Amino acid sequence: MTRAQDPASNEAAAAERPQPLPRAAYRRFVSLTTRWMDNDVYGHLNNVVHYSLFDTVVNGVLIEAGALDPDAGAVIGFVVETGCNYFAPLAFPQPLEAGLRVARIGVSSVRYEIGIFAAGAGETAARGHFVHVYVDRATRRPVALPERLQAVLKELE
């Protein structure tokens, strides 16, 4: 019997498959707008747009909270890992909402998890993550997370 024919194998694979998450899984929400250029030839948001939305949400929240100064701050974040799972199509001119949470806080790194929702929807249309390593702007070497950033991250755990 092949793996494709084995019902137990199929059940195990389905159990491991990422699933949409509910709103309750996230600590903070941000409203987003789609743009004409976000749709691809298939009529839905292109996969790279989701990654741009992730960046927009995380950095927007940090800047708003005074935990990140991208222009002049001594500490900046570099993305070292990213991933996304897609569950439902989204398209311009659809309003969106993003949920944000922090899954892990390290000495110099953070794992952010972001859920993209159609406005008002109960489950994620896409969910992804990225890991930032925070570095000294001048040396580009990892540094301990600044106190203000740590405080904001704790609120998102």
Protein Blocks (a to p, Z undefined) as FASTA:
>chain_A
ZZklmmklmmmmmmmpccdddfklpmbdcdddddfklpcfkopacfklmmmmmmmmmmmm
mmmnopacfklpcbdcddfbdcdddfbdcddfbdcddddddfbdcfkbccdddddddehi
abdfbdcddddddddfklopacdddfklmmmmmmmZZ
